[in-house]
Amino acid sequence: MQIAGGIDKLDLLEIFYVGTDNALYHNWQIQGFGWIGEQRLGGASAKQVSVGVNQDGRLEVFYVGMDDKIYHNWHEGSGEFHGESELGGFAKELCAVSNEDGRIELVYIGLNNQLYHNWQTTPNGLWTTETAFDGAAKHLAAFRNGNDCIELVYIGTDAKQIVLAADANGCLVLVYIGLDDLIYFKREVSPGGNWSAASGLYEAAQHVAIALNKGGLLELVFMGMDGLLRHQQQTTTTPLVGVLPPKPTALFGWGPVNLL
């Protein structure tokens, strides 16, 4: 089952989900009366679903049909749904997010693993056509960051796992395990700003996690290829500038690796 939800113009939650029969369902809150109960959304069947909110508060649901085409359906002014309509394009996975001016933008992974997006030309309005991003992906997520800009995070074809955290300066730090099992990282050079180039930490891992500790420093915890847990702590809040091989004696910005 795959599920998504949104808050409508009455500030009530409506959820949309793909059932075990691949049918698309929705259910919504009734003010003071709980939930109305499961309802089929037209005759639609789907593989993936996401929900966007128009500037005027109307929900718009996006989904990948059983034929891999992208469809959308939206609330009319009466609260009823318009009916299924093809948006254009084919996708494996999709994610809807609102721009600062209220326009919905849809980001998705095509059948060729390429990243694409499509967006409303005006708030509550019509859509442009499919446009490709640089990069390929297996899974994705999109959200509005602190500067009201859309931030796209995805697992590309060159990574096995990704984790994301903000440092004490408010800059996002992305850590990932490459296809060579080595740990790499990238960092925003300023909050909401450009990203640094990828740098290696010269450690191999099966899984990785990152968080900000009480001292205001990032702490990296990972499982090595031998199954043992290790951790590495940031030693400074200055930009994490990596060093290319050969392996350095110390990597600026990070302390030594220790077993947990």
HELIX and SHEET records of a PDB file:
SHEET    1   A 4 GLN A   2  ILE A   7  0                                        
SHEET    2   A 4 LEU A  13  VAL A  18 -1                                        
SHEET    3   A 4 ALA A  23  ILE A  30 -1                                        
SHEET    4   A 4 GLY A  34  TRP A  35 -1                                        
SHEET    1   B 4 GLN A   2  ILE A   7  0                                        
SHEET    2   B 4 LEU A  13  VAL A  18 -1                                        
SHEET    3   B 4 ALA A  23  ILE A  30 -1                                        
SHEET    4   B 4 GLN A  39  SER A  45 -1                                        
SHEET    1   C 4 GLN A  48  VAL A  53  0                                        
SHEET    2   C 4 LEU A  59  VAL A  64 -1                                        
SHEET    3   C 4 LYS A  69  TRP A  74 -1                                        
SHEET    4   C 4 SER A  85  PHE A  90 -1                                        
SHEET    1   D 4 GLU A  93  SER A  98  0                                        
SHEET    2   D 4 ILE A 104  ILE A 109 -1                                        
SHEET    3   D 4 GLN A 114  TRP A 119 -1                                        
SHEET    4   D 4 THR A 131  ALA A 136 -1                                        
SHEET    1   E 2 HIS A 139  ARG A 144  0                                        
SHEET    2   E 2 ILE A 150  ILE A 155 -1                                        
SHEET    1   F 4 ALA A 159  ALA A 166  0                                        
SHEET    2   F 4 LEU A 172  GLY A 178 -1                                        
SHEET    3   F 4 LEU A 182  ARG A 187 -1                                        
SHEET    4   F 4 SER A 199  ALA A 204 -1                                        
SHEET    1   G 4 HIS A 207  LEU A 212  0                                        
SHEET    2   G 4 LEU A 218  MET A 223 -1                                        
SHEET    3   G 4 LEU A 229  GLN A 233 -1                                        
SHEET    4   G 4 ASN A 258  LEU A 259 -1                                        
END                                                                             
